[in-house]
Amino acid sequence: MTGKYFEDLEVGQRFRHTQSRTITEMDNVLFCALTMNTQPLHLNEDFASRTQFGQRIVNGLFTLGLAIGLTVSELTEGTIVANLGYDKVSHPRPVFHGDTLYVESQVLERRDSRSNPNQGIVRLKHTGRNQHGEVVLEVDRTVLFLKRPQGAG
């Protein structure tokens, strides 16, 4: 287990996640098919070529899901109870096929759970950047973390 426990997280702490991923056309098309999203901006090159982007853009929900996924091994793997919410999701720039996504996380707030003394609530901000360092995603995420078990180092 490589995730952080509640006690490991301090307000202001930042994590530059080591995992990254290049997004392929197949990723985008498969995600759209699985979610039944028929938006031509994601699927129809002819249509998309006549938009301000000049080409298809990657589905924003896929970008969001991938960004969260890239944080798991270093932040939440095996140490969370649940994701409680996602707020302030923004996509300031489009993501294109062939772009590589990098993610940084910052701890914004933390507090003990009021209903379970073995858990704590942490608000994180995840920032996704492409290979040029341009911000393509920002999201605040509220997570219910486990506290370190009694007697564990």
C-alpha positions, 0 to 999 in steps of 0.5 A: 500500500503506497497511499497516504494516511490522514496523518501524513497530509498537511495543509499546503503540502504538494505532490508532483505525481511521477506517473504520467500518460499520453492520451491516444485516439483509442482512449478518447473513442473508447471512453466516448463509446463506453459512456454513450457520448456521441459528441462529434467534437470528440468523434468526428474529425471532419466536424471538429476540423471546422471548430476553433480547435481545428481537430477533435478534442479529448472528452473532458470527463476522461481527462478528469478521470485520468488525472485522478487516476494518476494520483492514486499510487502516491496519494490514495492507494489503499488509504481512502474510504471514499471520494466525497465530491468534486468541485470547481472542475475547469478545463482551461485548455483542450486536450488533444490526441497525443498530449501527455498529462502530468498532475500535481496535487495540493492539500487545501484543508483537512479535518477529523471526521465528526462521525468516525474517529478512525477517518479524516476528511481532506480537500485536495486541488489537482492540477493537470498540465500537458507536455508544454506545462499548460494547465488543462484541468483543475479540480478540487476533490474532497476525500475521506481518508483512513487514519493510521491504524493503532500501532502502525508506524 
